[in-house]
Amino acid sequence: MAKKDFEKALQRKGLDNPTIVKISAKFNKIDEVKSATKVQLTEAGLDEEAIEKIYELLGVKKVKKVVGGKKGSKKAEPVEEPKMDFKMPLDKVKQQSDYERKLTKMAQDLKLKLPRRVVSTIASRIEGIEVPEAKVKAILKKAYERYVEHSMDANESAGIIAAQSIGEPGTQMTMRTFHYAGVAEINVTLGLPRLIEIVDARRVPSTPMMNIYLSDENDRKDREKVKRIASRIETTTVGEIADIETDMTNMRILVKLDEHRLEQHELTPEEVHARISKLRGLKTLAELQDNVIVINSEEPSFKRLQNIVDLVRDAKIKGVDQIVRAIIKKTGDEYVIYTEGSNLRDVLNVPEVDKRRTSTNSIQEIYDVLGVEAARQSIIDEAYKTLDEQGLTVDIRHIMLVSDLMTADGDVKAIGRHGISGRKSSVLARAAFEITAAHLLHAALTGEEDHLDGVAENIIVGQPVTLGTGAVNLVYTPVRRGLNND
């Protein structure tokens, strides 16, 4: 089994099959191949070109040969690899405005190393306002001071501090479900259960909901227009617009349409009849008589009659799938539609909807429709909002670190054994989290190595972690007796 894993690992590195066969005949682990000399690799049946390719693919640094001289007189020096200048693709970066370029030049003249984002933020705040150059320089200097204050030490244990900063307020959170934003009809999971949902990257939240904004400035202020759009988005079933009765004597079902409800949902009896006629097994059985749809049963069976009643009652007439309810509430000077249920893809296709502001609390849905960057921002917003609603203040950078970790690989991963914790390179770190025996057994079978780089594994073996003071090695050279101590 270990041999197969070793061969697969070589395959993933990009080596071809003939080379893998030769290597696996002599070596058992990648580290053995990396530390092997050219002589050992030649003995395995590999030529010069194959050896060079192996070194390149496995990332082995070449060493200069020392010619002449006494043995051990001169150490081998590693070959300096050429430095590569990274250039950001132009299509990925928003072009700087003239004012931003002016501020960047000013910061360079003052020898202030400010990130581009900070310069852009300052430019967006003061552009168009008459600010003297001396004041602009003072602003840049103050921004640099604040930036340096907020910079983190290279060996700071950022992950532990973030975990403590989110975990400690989490112990003060409530376990209840609250009404959302004053809308009494919609219950939304908040507090600790919601925070757990976010970090677990659940496919569907326990109470999915959407905030739908309208794009047209006149429409969003007109209650009647907003109401009509909400009725188009909300799923409407036959049971909501009609009373369904069972006629046992004649073995038929009467769907009595309510004129007032039809008018509210902007429907006609013909549209409802057409929809019922399309249901499975009812194609020729439904007839429209005034405002009553009569459905005859093709067989005299009470069970079949009951099945038809259930089928007709839940039949969707109009609306967006999974949007159970839509409620209108005035926020500021505009009306907003709050929905119970979520379907971001279909809602964004409604022409009147503002695609920039409309949002959902389903992070996985945002990832599927808008991509990983939008999902990352959604994790930050949802976690911050959940903590803020409980009156708990957590620095947003801790939440940003968690969000970055969850989305670093291009998709949304949970923080748990099925996500981040289960993919750690350290065997001991994985074993410390969950299912200890299975992790250790699999690591032993496949010959895994643990280089003890992280925090958990160093604590397990009882040695200082490689962070803070533990990241530095001090060497003391004692002074011999008789020599000056100066």
N, C-alpha and C positions, 0 to 999 in steps of 0.2 A: 504493500500500500504506500509506504514511504517513497519507494522507488518511482511509482507512478506520479505521485505529487511532485517529486523532484523533476521528472521529465516534463510535466505540465508547466512547472515554474520556468524551466528553460525555454519552453515553447512560447510562453507569454513574453519572454524577454526578446523574442524575435529570431531565435536560432532555428536553422533548418533541421529536418529529421536525421540525415546522415551524421551531422555533427553531434546531435543529442545522443545518438546511439553510442558513439565513440566516447563521449564524456561520461555517460551513465555507466559504462563498463568499468571505468577506473575510479570515479568519484561518486559520493553519496549526497553531498550538500552543495548549495551554491557558494557558500563561504569557502569551501575547500577549493572550488574552481577559481574563485577570486584570488586566493592566496597561493595558488599553484604557480611554479616557475615555468618558463618557456620549455625547459628540458622535459619537465613532467608532462606538459601538454603534447610535446612532440612524441614522447613515449606512448601516449594514448592514441597515436596515429593521425595527429592533426598537422597540417602544413603551416607555413609562416602566415599566409593570407588568412587562414581560418582562425589562427591564434589572435591576430590583430583584430579581427571582427568580433571575437569573443570578448576581448578586453574592452572594445568600444561599447558593445551592447550591455555588458555587465557593469560598466562605469569604473573600470580599474584604471587608476592613475599610473602612467608610465614613469619609470625612473631612469635617469641618465646613468650610463655606465661610467665607472671611474677607470681611467686608463693609467697604468703604471703606479708608482708610489708604493709605500709600505702598506701592508694589510691593516685596515682600520685607520689609516692616516687621514683619510678624507671621506666624509659621509656622502652617500648618494643624495643628490638634490632633486626634488620633484620638478618635473617640467611645468613651466608656467603655461596655463591654458589661455588662449587669446580672449580678451574681454569682449563681451558682446553688448553693444548699445541697444537698449530696448526702445523701440519707437511705437507709440500707440497708433493703431490704425485710424486714419482721419475720419472714416465713416462711423467710428464708434464714439467719437468725442465731439461734443458741441463746440463749435468755433467760438473763440473769445471775442468779445466786443472790443471796440477801440478803447473804451474806458477801462476795461479789464486789463488790456495790454499795457495801458499807461500805469495802472496800479502795480502790475507785475514788475515793470521796469523800475518804478519808484522803490519797491521792496528790495529788488536786487541791488540798487544803488546804496540802500541803507544796510545791505548785508543781512537782510531778514529772510530766512528760509520758511516762507509760508506756503501751505498747500494750496493748490489751485481752487479747491472748494471754498476755502476761507476768503480768498481774494474775490471770488465770484459773489459770495454773500455780501461782502462789504460793498462791492460795486453796485449790486442791486439795491442796496439801502440808500446810498448817497448819490447815485447817478441822477442828474437832472436838478440837483440842489446846488446852489452856489456855495461851495465850501473852499476856503482858502487852502493853498497848498501846504502851509505849515500845519493846519488842522488835520489834513489828510494824512500827513506824515505821522502826526501824533496818534491818529486812529490806528495806523498800521503798526506803530510801535506798541501800543496798548494791546492790540490783537495778538501780536507776537508774544508779548509777556503772558497773556492768558493761555495761548497755545502751549508755551513751554511749561507753564504751571500744570496744564492738563495732560502733558505728555507722560508716558509711563516708562519706568525703568526697564531696561532690556531683560532683566531676570525677574521681573515682577510676576507673581503667581496670579495672573488675571482670571484664569478659570475658577480658581478656588474662591476668590473674592466675589466674582459674579454669582457663583452658586450660593454663597452665604448671603449675599445681598438680596437675592430673590427668595431663597429658602426661608430666611428668618421672618420676613413679612408674611410669607405664605402660612406660617403657623397662626397668624392673627386673623386669617380670612374666615369668613362665615361659609357654611355649607348649604345655605338656602338658595331658592330660586326667586328672583325678583321680577317685578314688572319692568318692562323696558321703556325708558324715556317718557314715562307718564302715560304710555298706551296700556291701559288696564287689560285690554282683550288679549294681548300677546305676552306669554311668559317666556323669558329667556334665561338660560342657565348662566349665572354669574358666580363670582367668588372662586373658591378653590376648585370646585368641579370644572369650571370653565378653563382655569389655568392648566389643569391636568390634561384637558382635551387638546389644548394648544400645543403643549410640549410632547404629547403622544402622537401628534399629527394624525388625528382620527379622520377617516375617510368622510364620514358624515357626522356633523355635530349633533348633540342630543336635541337641541332646539334650533334648527336652521332658520335663518331669517335674512331679509334683504332691506336695504334703504334705497328706494328708487327716487331719483331726482329727474325733473323734466328739463329739457334743453331750451324750449321757447320761453322767453321772459313773460309774455302775456299769459300763456297757458298755465304756468306754475302758480300764478296768482288768482286764477279763475277756478273756484271750487268745483263748479259743475263739470268743467272740462277735465279736471284732474280725476273727478269721480268716474267719468266715462272711460278714461284710460285705465283706471284701476279695475273697473269691471271687465275690461278686455284682457287684462293680465291675470286676474283671479280665475281659477278653474271653476266653471259652472257645470253642475251635474243636473240631470233631469229631476232628481229628488228635491232640488232647491227651488225649482220654478213650477212644480206641479204636485198635485196630490194623486197618489197611486192607489187605486182600489182594485180588489179582486172580486170578480163576479163568478161565484162558485156554480151557480145554476147553469149558466151558459158557457162555463169553462173559458173565460176570457178576462183580460186585464184592461181597466179603464185608466188612462193617464189624463187627468183633468188639469189643463193648463191654467195658471193664474195670470190674468191679463196684466195686473199691476206689476208682478214680478218680471213678466216678459218685457214690459216696457222699461223697467229698471235696468235690465241686462241687455237691452236693445236687441231683442230676439223676436222672431215671428213664429206662429204655429207651424208654418211650412218648413222652416229651418230645423225645428225640433223633430218633426215627422221624418224629414230626410235623414237626420242623424240616427234616429231609432231604427229606421229601415236598413241602415248599413250594419247594424249589429249582427253578430254571428247567429244564424238560424232564424232571423226575423225578417228576412228580405221581403217576402210577399204576405206576411201576416199582419202588418200594421196598416191601419186605415185612419184617415183624418176626417172626423165628423164634427163640424163647427170648431169648438175649442177643446174637443176631446179626441184623444188618439186611442183607438180600439185595437188591442192586440189579441188575436185569437190563438189558442193553443192547438198545434197540429195533432196532439194526442191527448186523450182524456185522462190526464194524470195530475194529481195534486202536487207531486214533487216537481214535475216539469213547470207547472204554473208558478211555483215558488221560485224556481231557478230563473224564470223570465223576469219576475218582480225584482230580484236582486240584481240581475244584469241591467235592467232598464234604470233602476234607481241610481246606480253608480256610473251610468254612461256619461262621458264628458261631452258637453255641447260646444263649449268654447273656452278660451283661456290658455295659459301657459302651464305645461305639466309641472307637477310638484308644488305649485303655488296654491296652497290650501285656502288662504284668506289674504285679502288686501285691505288695509285700513289707512285712512287719510288723517294726517295731523299737521297743523300749521306750525312751522318752525321759522321764527323771524317773520319775514314778509312773504314767504312762499309756502305752498303746500307740498308735503313729502308723503310718498306712499311707503308704508311699512308692511312687509309681507310675512306671513307664516309659511315657511317652506322656501327653498332656494333653487333657482335655475338660471344661473348668470348668463350662460350662452344664449338662451332663447330670449331672455329679458332684454339683453343688449341689442337684439335684432328688432325690437319694437321701435319704430321711427321716432316717436316723441321723447324717448328716454335719453337723458344726458349720460353719455358713455364715460365721461371723465370722472363724474362724482358718484355714480351708482356703485354700491358695494354690497358684499355678502360676508357673513361671518364664517363661511366654509372655506378654509385655507386651501384644501386640496382642489376645490372647484376653481379657485382663483389661479392655482398653478396650472390646471388643465386648460383654462381658457386664455389667460394672460401671460403665463410663463413664470419662471423661477424668481425673477427680480420682484415682480408684483407680489408673489407669495411671501418673499422675505419681508417686504414692507408690511404686508398684512399681519404677519406674526408679531412684528414690532408693535403695530397699532393696536392689535387685539389684546396682547399681553399688557401693554401699558395702560390701556383703557380699563381692563379688568382690575388691575391693581389700584388705579386712580379712583375707581368707583367705590372702593373700600376705604378710601382715605389714606392709602399707603403710598409713600413717595419712594420710588426706586429710580436711581440714575438710569437714564435711557440707554447708556452705553453698555450696561450689564445685559439688558434685554437684547441689544443689537449683537452682542457677542454670541448669545444663545441662538439668535436668528441666523447669523452668519454660519455657525456650526451646522445648523439643521439643513441649510440650503447650499453648502459649499460644493457638493458634488453634482449640482445641476438639477436635483430633485429634492422633494421635502422628505426628510427622514425624521423619525421619532427619536427622542432621547431615551433610549432603553435598550434591552438586549436585541430587539429586532432592528435597531437603527444604529445610533452613534456608539453606545457602549459595547454592542456586540461586534463592532468592526475595529476595535482598537488593536494596534499591532502587538501590544504586550499581552502575553498569555496570563500572567498573574493579575493584571488589571481586569481582564474579562472574567477570570475565575472569581475575583473578589466581588464582582457585581451580582451575578446569578449563575445557577447550575454549575457549581464549582467542579464537581467530579468529571462531568462530561468535557469541559474545556481542558482540564489537565490531562485526561486520558487521550483526547484527540491530539493534543500538542505532543505528548510522548510518542504516539504512534507515527506522527509525521515528522518528528525530529525538529520541532520548532525551537528557536532560541529567543531568549528575552534579554535585551541589553540594558534593562533597568534604567530607562530614560525618563519615565514618568514619575508621578507623585505616589500613586497607590502602591506600585510594585516595590519602590524603595522603602516605604513604611512597612510593608509585609516582611521584607528581609531584614528590617531594623537598621537601616543606614540613612544618613542625611539625604534629603531630596535635592535634586539639581536645580534649585531655585533660590533666589536671594543670596544669602551668605554661603549656601551650599553649592552655588554655581562657580565659586572661586576656590582655587587650591593655593594655599600658602606654603612656601618652602622656607625653612629656617636653616641657615648655614652658621653653625657655631664657630666662634673665633678661637684659633689655637692659642695655647698659653705661650707667653713670651712675646707675642706680637702686639703692636699698638692697637688699641681699640678705636682709634680715631678714624 
